[in-house]
Amino acid sequence: MNCLEIIKAYLKEHGFDGLQNGECGCEISDLIPCDCDCSRCRPGYKVLPPDGRECEFDFYICDNKDDEPWGEEEG
């Protein structure tokens, strides 16, 4: 096993969906696509924005399943 395989196995075993560091996030299926130093990344859960909500990303990896990283809607 290499380090990437160990990280993937840990995430799956503990019910996480990917990694995040507050600036970016990646799913287990596409883990560390940026080839960056992932030493600051933490396990997290995939959160989808509400239907009809325009967001910068299609999904977010967050500390908690009920996080809303897209913030309040502008009105």
Secondary structure, DSSP 8 states (H G I E B T S, - for coil): --HHHHHHHHHHHTT--EEE-SS-EEEGGG-STT---GGG-EEEEEE---TT---SSS-EEESSTT--TT-S---
